[in-house]
Amino acid sequence: MRKRTETRLVDRTIGAYVEWREACGLVHDAYRSWASGTGPRARVAFLQYTAALEAEEWAAELYASLVRRIGHPGTSNDELSGQFAA
């Protein structure tokens, strides 16, 4: 893998990891809000929790795809600008 491509991939992977961990924190917070809610407030909190779970899942998938690319040294710049490009 060319050095520039490798550096770009590692930078993106680190950024994706940070985003995933932040999303995990939002899931935790949303869960706590839902678990302590009652009545209509609990319903809204549940919707926020499920939205946070979906966002965390997307962030985890992005991070995992980048980690897999690191394991494949033939990654090109074109592949880095695919569907998960920032």
Residue frames relative to the residue before (quaternion, step in Angstrom):
aa qw qx qy qz dx dy dz
M 1.0000 0.0000 0.0000 0.0000 0.00 0.00 0.00
R 0.4772 -0.6630 0.4896 0.3052 3.55 -0.92 0.86
K 0.6309 -0.5852 0.3645 0.3558 3.56 -1.08 0.82
R 0.6673 0.5090 -0.3097 0.4470 3.60 0.86 -0.92
T 0.6581 0.4953 -0.3013 0.4804 3.57 0.96 -0.87
E 0.6428 0.5277 -0.3159 0.4566 3.56 0.98 -0.88
T 0.6562 0.5065 -0.3085 0.4665 3.59 0.91 -0.90
R 0.6534 0.5139 -0.3095 0.4617 3.57 0.93 -0.89
L 0.6591 0.5083 -0.3030 0.4641 3.57 0.94 -0.88
V 0.6608 0.4947 -0.3105 0.4714 3.60 0.90 -0.87
D 0.6393 0.5219 -0.3242 0.4623 3.61 0.95 -0.83
R 0.6704 0.4879 -0.2969 0.4736 3.58 0.91 -0.90
T 0.6442 0.5258 -0.3226 0.4521 3.58 1.01 -0.78
I 0.6429 0.5042 -0.3206 0.4792 3.59 0.96 -0.81
G 0.6493 0.5138 -0.3097 0.4674 3.58 0.96 -0.85
A 0.6532 0.5068 -0.3072 0.4713 3.58 1.00 -0.84
Y 0.6195 0.5337 -0.3444 0.4613 3.59 1.06 -0.72
V 0.6515 0.5094 -0.3148 0.4658 3.58 0.90 -0.91
E 0.6561 0.5050 -0.3130 0.4654 3.60 0.92 -0.88
W 0.6454 0.5192 -0.3226 0.4581 3.58 0.97 -0.82
R 0.6716 0.4913 -0.3046 0.4636 3.60 0.90 -0.90
E 0.6250 0.5168 -0.3365 0.4786 3.59 1.06 -0.70
A 0.6378 0.5182 -0.3194 0.4719 3.59 1.02 -0.78
C 0.6090 0.5446 -0.3430 0.4635 3.59 1.09 -0.71
G 0.6447 0.5212 -0.3115 0.4644 3.56 1.00 -0.81
L 0.6490 0.5063 -0.3147 0.4727 3.58 1.02 -0.78
V 0.6100 0.5289 -0.3517 0.4737 3.60 1.07 -0.68
H 0.6432 0.5259 -0.3181 0.4567 3.57 0.91 -0.91
D 0.6811 0.4870 -0.2894 0.4639 3.58 0.84 -0.96
A 0.6651 0.4997 -0.3047 0.4637 3.59 0.94 -0.89
Y 0.6302 0.5300 -0.3365 0.4568 3.58 1.02 -0.74
R 0.6556 0.5112 -0.3139 0.4587 3.57 0.91 -0.90
S 0.6386 0.5186 -0.3228 0.4680 3.57 1.01 -0.80
W 0.6685 0.4936 -0.2978 0.4698 3.57 0.93 -0.89
A 0.6703 0.5197 -0.3015 0.4354 3.59 0.90 -0.93
S 0.7371 0.3945 -0.2345 0.4961 3.60 1.09 -0.61
G 0.5641 0.6290 -0.3767 0.3798 3.60 1.25 -0.13
T 0.1361 -0.7612 0.6270 0.0946 3.53 -1.30 0.41
G 0.8304 0.2262 -0.1687 0.4804 3.55 -1.27 0.48
P 0.8363 -0.1485 0.1235 0.5131 3.56 -1.08 -0.76
R 0.5943 0.5756 -0.3593 0.4318 3.58 1.09 -0.64
A 0.6441 0.5208 -0.3144 0.4638 3.57 1.05 -0.78
R 0.6307 0.5330 -0.3401 0.4500 3.59 1.04 -0.73
V 0.6535 0.4924 -0.3058 0.4868 3.57 0.96 -0.85
A 0.6496 0.5183 -0.3132 0.4596 3.57 0.96 -0.87
F 0.6300 0.5236 -0.3398 0.4620 3.60 1.03 -0.72
L 0.6409 0.5122 -0.3240 0.4711 3.60 0.97 -0.80
Q 0.6457 0.5024 -0.3169 0.4799 3.58 1.01 -0.76
Y 0.6311 0.5330 -0.3229 0.4620 3.57 1.05 -0.77
T 0.6835 0.4699 -0.3040 0.4686 3.60 0.84 -0.90
A 0.6221 0.5200 -0.3462 0.4719 3.61 1.05 -0.66
A 0.6434 0.5118 -0.3182 0.4721 3.59 1.01 -0.78
L 0.6269 0.5288 -0.3335 0.4649 3.60 1.03 -0.75
E 0.6571 0.5065 -0.3120 0.4630 3.58 0.94 -0.85
A 0.6529 0.5019 -0.3125 0.4735 3.59 0.98 -0.83
E 0.6472 0.5078 -0.3189 0.4707 3.59 1.00 -0.78
E 0.6307 0.5297 -0.3352 0.4575 3.58 1.00 -0.78
W 0.6484 0.5085 -0.3177 0.4692 3.59 0.93 -0.86
A 0.6615 0.5034 -0.3056 0.4643 3.58 0.93 -0.91
A 0.6448 0.5145 -0.3183 0.4671 3.60 1.01 -0.78
E 0.6500 0.5131 -0.3184 0.4615 3.58 0.98 -0.80
L 0.6339 0.5193 -0.3279 0.4700 3.57 0.99 -0.79
Y 0.6625 0.5046 -0.3005 0.4650 3.57 0.85 -0.98
A 0.6667 0.5036 -0.3040 0.4577 3.59 0.88 -0.93
S 0.6551 0.5081 -0.3323 0.4497 3.60 0.92 -0.79
L 0.6575 0.4977 -0.3128 0.4715 3.59 1.02 -0.72
V 0.6217 0.5239 -0.3398 0.4729 3.59 1.03 -0.73
R 0.6392 0.5121 -0.3288 0.4702 3.60 0.99 -0.77
R 0.6354 0.5278 -0.3337 0.4542 3.60 1.02 -0.73
I 0.6066 0.5381 -0.3607 0.4609 3.58 1.04 -0.68
G 0.6639 0.5117 -0.2940 0.4594 3.56 1.08 -0.70
H 0.7056 0.3684 -0.2351 0.5578 3.58 1.32 -0.20
P 0.2509 -0.8400 0.4599 0.1411 3.61 0.11 1.25
G 0.6124 0.5774 -0.3612 0.4015 3.63 1.16 -0.20
T 0.3301 0.7694 -0.4920 0.2387 3.60 1.23 0.21
S 0.2260 -0.7846 0.5660 0.1135 3.56 -0.91 0.94
N 0.6689 -0.4756 0.3813 0.4255 3.56 -1.30 0.22
D 0.6194 0.5501 -0.3468 0.4399 3.60 1.01 -0.74
E 0.6531 0.5089 -0.3162 0.4632 3.58 0.98 -0.79
L 0.6431 0.5316 -0.3195 0.4492 3.58 1.07 -0.69
S 0.7048 0.4224 -0.2775 0.4979 3.60 1.13 -0.40
G 0.3300 0.7675 -0.4759 0.2750 3.57 1.22 0.56
Q 0.8448 -0.2455 0.1476 0.4520 3.54 -1.29 -0.39
F 0.7219 0.4196 -0.2602 0.4850 3.63 1.08 -0.54
A 0.3602 0.7568 -0.4884 0.2429 3.61 1.20 0.12
A 0.3838 -0.7209 0.5333 0.2204 3.53 -1.04 0.84
